[in-house]
Amino acid sequence: MGNKVQLDIVTPERIVYSKHIDMVVTKAADGEIGVMAQHVPFVSPIIGDTVRVKNDGSEETFKISGGFIEVRPDKVTILAESAEV
């Protein structure tokens, strides 16, 4: 899993998504960001309402409301008020 990063999308009610992925893209405080494995750590509010997950040549889109993204070199956590595919 050297080129993958663990992504967890979590709401107060449940874990919406938990998987090793290639890249996650969303709009944060400083603009659109793309996060892959070994990214520099940071925490930011999510400004947009969309999270795109790229994995093995396919892409999934999640609609979210509110929340934060926490990035570590091996894991990305998105804490959202709500999230759905």
Buried (B, 14 or more C-beta within 10 A) or exposed (E): EEEBBBBBBBBEEEEBBEEBBBBBBBBBEEEEBEBBBEBEEBEBEBEBBEBBBBBEEEEEEBEBEEBBBBBBEEBBBBBBEEBEE
